[in-house]
Amino acid sequence: MSVEPNRLVDRAVAAYTTLLDGSGSPVLTDRSLQLQLTRQAEAVVRVVATAFAAFGTPTSTLPAPDPSEAIGEQRAKSGIHPTQSLAAATLMFEALFPVLVEAFDPPTATDTVVALGTALQREIQERLAVGSIPYVNYLLTKLLSSQQDERSRIARDLHDRIAHGMGAALQQLDLYDHYRSRDPVRAQAHLATARESIKSSFDSTRQVSADLWVRLGGESLSQSLASYLESTVPEGTVSEVTVDGDEPGLADEVAQELYLLLREAIRNAVVHGKPDTITVELATQQDRLRAVVRDNGCGFDVGAVTAIKIVGGLASIRERAELLGGRAVITADPGCGTTVEVQLPLLDRTAESLGRNRW
């Protein structure tokens, strides 16, 4: 190569920055992330240029510090989806390959150009793979946390609703035995109360069982949500599911996870909000899906609840949204109801959309 290494790096970084600025992605145009990416580009250029320093023939590369894992960990904690890293890697190759080829003087043979492209692609992909590992760990942590929240909710339901009801029934049956011979009329009243408690516990058991069955089957997301509202919302509470535009064809695992998320929001509204009205809105907006659960119940102080409780319904909703590559915003005021708004990217897998239609 005929170009001095630092000049070569400057050219490559400038070309890469230009492509990042023109990507249209709010993430890839972020200056702090661009600084990480350009440092990666500099390291890649130096490794590949060193490998081809001797007349275009690959030589053994010198070990270079690889910040990929640290960068990947930081991106994971910031909730940056791996598709952004893939988009950045694609743009890196597009920017660096021409710069490296032009650095050869005189022009190199086809075989050398192919070898150069292969080495560049391999170096980028290896760093991309290393940087993806922390995101996998991040997803596993979130998944385990979400599952634990679900188990805790089921445990609370079993204790508070079912065990409590059965305990009350046993107490009424004891009272029935006590009054059976002394006061038959009073004994029958206690027996009737016991029957009601057992029936209520049985209904609660069926509801918990239904909550565990999360497959949508042949129903669409909106149909499943409507069915859940019908079986869950108390009599006298108005509920409705509306769909703005065509309902998107989500992958089964995405639809089921989104259903769980929205179901949790509905359940919170019923149990804690005591509203007169609950509405669920689904809308497709260009490259994303917007889902909103809204109620006119008692509301609450989101900041205060979040400060004292880092697990439970609110955390579960946010974590499930993040697992799907989206985000959830919860707004509420005491006495003014609650709104849970979820936005998810609709995955467009065309090359043109990479880095543009993602968070």
N, C-alpha and C positions, 0 to 999 in steps of 0.2 A: 504494500500500500504506500502511496506517495504522499498522503496527507498526514500532517502532524497530528498525533492522537488527540490533543486538547481541541484543536480546530474541528476534527472529525466529530468529537462529542458535542461541541457547540452546534454544529450543523444539524446533527441528529435530534438534539433536544429542541431546537427551534422548529424543525419540521414536525416533530411530535406535538409540541404545544399548539401549533397551528391547527392540526387535525382535532385535538381535544377541544379547542375553542369552537370549532365548527361542527362539533358532534350534535349540538342541540340538547345534550343531556345536562340537567341541572346538577347532577353529581359530578360528571367528568369535567365540567367547567368550574367546579369549586377550586379555589386557589390552593387551599391546604392539601386537597387530594392530588391536585396537579403536581405539587411539589414532590409528593411521594412517588408519583408515576414517572416524573422526569428523572428522579434519582435512580429509579429502576432502569430507565432507558439508558442512562449514562453507564450503569454497571454492565448492562447487556452489551452495549457497543464496545466497551473496553475488553470484555471477555472474548467476543467474536473477533474483534480486530486483532487481538493477541494471537488467537488461533490461526489466523490467516496472514500473519506478518511476513512470513518467508515465501515470497513469490507466489502468493495465492494458494499455498499448500497448507492444509491444516496441521498445526503442531499442538503439542500438549499445552493445555491452558493452565495459567497460574490460578490458584485458589483466590477467589474474590469474596469479600463479605457479602452475604446474601440476606437482605433485610426482609425477604418475602414473608416469613412467618410472623414477624413483628407487625408488619403492615397488615397482613391478613387478620391478625388478632384485633388490631385497632378498628379495621373496617367492620368486623363482625360485631364488636361492641357498639358501633355506631349504627348497626342495622342496615349496612350497605349490602345489597343482594349480589351474589356471585356473578350474575349476568353483567353487572357493571364491570367487574374485573375482566370478564371475557371480552366485553366490548373494548376495554382499554388495551387488552393484549392484541386484539385484531388491529386496532389503530397503530399500536406500537410497531407491528410488523410492516404495515403499510408505509409508515414514516421512515423506519430505519433501513429497510432493504434497499431502496434507491440510493440513499446516502452512502451506504457501504459499497454498493456496486460501482458508483461513480468515483470512489476513492482509489480504485485500481487504475494504474497508468503504466503501460498502455492497457486498453480494454482486455478483459480476461476471456478465456475460453468458456464455452457453454457449460462444460462439466464443472468448472470452478464456480461459476455463478450458481449452478444448482446446489453444489456443496455448501456455498455460502448461505443460500436461502434455507437449506436444511438445518445448518448449524444455528442460524438465527431463530428459526422456528422452534427448534429443540430447546434452546436456552430460555426463550420466552415461556414455552409450555411447562418446563420444569419449575420455573419460578411461580407460574400460575398455580400449578398443582400444590406446591408447598404452601402458598398463600391461602388455598382453599381449605386446608385442614382445620384451621381455627374456626372457620364458619361451620363446618360439620360439628365440631365440638359445641359451638354456640347453639346450633339447632337441637342437639341432643339434650343440652341443659334446659333449654326452653321446653322441649317435649316432656322431659321428666317432671319439670315444674308444673306444666299444664295437667299432666296425668295425676300428679299428687293433689292438685287443687280439686280435680274431679272426684278422686277418692274421698277427700275430706268432705266435699259436698254430700256425697252419698252417705258417708258415715253420719253426718249431721241429720240427714233426712231419716235414716234408720233410727237414730236415737230420739230426735225431737218429735217426729211425726208417728212412726210406727210403734216404737217401744213405749212412748208416752201413752199412746192410745190403748195398747194392750194392758199397760199397767193400770190405767183408769178402768178398763173393763174388769180386770181382776178385783179391783177395789169394790166395784158395784156388785160383782157376784158374791163377794164376802158379805156385803150388806144385805143382799137378797137372802143368803143363808141365815143371817142374824134375825131378819124380820119375817121369815117365811111362816113360822108358826104363831108369832106374836101379832103381826100386823100384815096380813096377806096383801092388802091393797098397796101398802108402802113397799112391800117386797116386790110386787109386780112392776112397780115404777122403777125400782133399781135394776130389775132384770131387763126392762126395755132400754134403759140407759146403757147397760152393758152391751146389748145387741147393737146399739148405734155406735158405740166406741169400737166394737169389733168390725163393723161394716166400714167405718171410717178408716181404720187401720188397714183393712183389706184393700180399699180404694187407694190408699197411699202406697201400699206395696205394688199394686198394679202400675201406679204412676212412676215409681222408681224403676220398675222393670222396663217400662216403656222408654224411660230416659236412657237406659243402657243400650237400647236397640237403636243405633244411630244410622243404619243403612236407609237410604232414601228409596230403594227399590225402584219401581217403575215411575215414581212420581218426580216431578220437577222440584226444584228448590222452593219455589213459591207455593206449590201444592203441599209440600211437606210442612212448611211453616204455617200454612192455613190450617192443616190438620192438627198441628201442635197447639195452635191458639184455641181451636174448637174444644180440644180435650183438657186444656189447662186453665183458660180464662174463666173466672167465676161468672155465674149467672148475673146479668145486669151490667156487665162490663162490655162495652162495644169494642170489637176488634176487627181489623181489616188488613189485608195484604194487597198492595198495589204494585204493578210492574210498569215501568216507563220504558217503552221501546221493546225490542225483542229480548227475551231472557237468554243470556249467553249460555253456550254449551260448555259448562265447566267440566274438567276432569273429575271422575268420581271421588277421588280422595280430597280434592279441593272443595267440591260441593258439600261433602259430608263434614269436613272441618268447619266450613263456613256455617253450615246448619247448626253445629254444636255451639259456635260462637253466638249466633243470633238467638238460639234457644236459651242460652245463659242470660242474655240481655232481657228476653221476654220473662223468664222465670224471676229475675231480680225485680222487674217491674211489678209482677203479680204479688210476690212475697213481701217486698219492702215498700213499694210505692202506693199500693192500694188505689189504683187509678180508676177513673170512669171510662177511659178510652186508651187503647193501645193500638198503634198502627205500625206496620212494617212496610217500608218502601224499598223497592229494588229498581235501580236505574243503570243503564249502560251509557257511559259517557266517553266516547271516542275509544281510548285505549285502557279504560278502567271500569270497574264495577263499583257502584256506590250502593251500600245497603244501610238503611236507617231504621232503628227501633225507637219509637217516640211514645211517651206516655204523659198524661196530665196529672200524675200522682203527687205525693207529698214532696218529692225531690230530696236533695241532701247537699251537704257541703263537700264537693269532690276533693278539694285540697285537704280538708281535715281528715276525711276517711282514708285518703291515700297516705297521709303522713303517719297514721297510727296502724295501718293495716297494709302490708306489702304483699299479702297473698289473698286468695279468695276470688270472688266474682270479677272485680275490676281488673285485677292482674291477669286472670285467666283470659279475659276478653282481649286485652292488649297483646298478650303473648301469642294467642292463637292467630291474631291478625299478622303479627310479625313473622310467624312461621309460614304464612302464606305469601310473604313478600309485600305485605301491605301495612296499614296502620289503622288504629282505632282511636277516635276522639270521643271522650265522654264529657258531656256538659250537663249541669244540673244546678238548680237553686232551690233552697228550702221553700216549699209551698208552690213551686212553679213547674214541677215535673222534671223528667230526665230524657235526654236524647243521647243515643249511642250511634255514632256514625262510623262506618267501616268503609275504607276504600282499598280495593285490590287491583293490581295490574292484570289486564287480560293479556296473556302471553301470546305475542306475535313472534313466531320463530323465524321470520325472514331475515336475511343478513342485513337488509337495509334498516330494520327496526332495532337492531342490537345497539344498546347504548342510548337509544332515543326514547323508547317506551318503557322505561324502568325507573324505579325509585333508587 
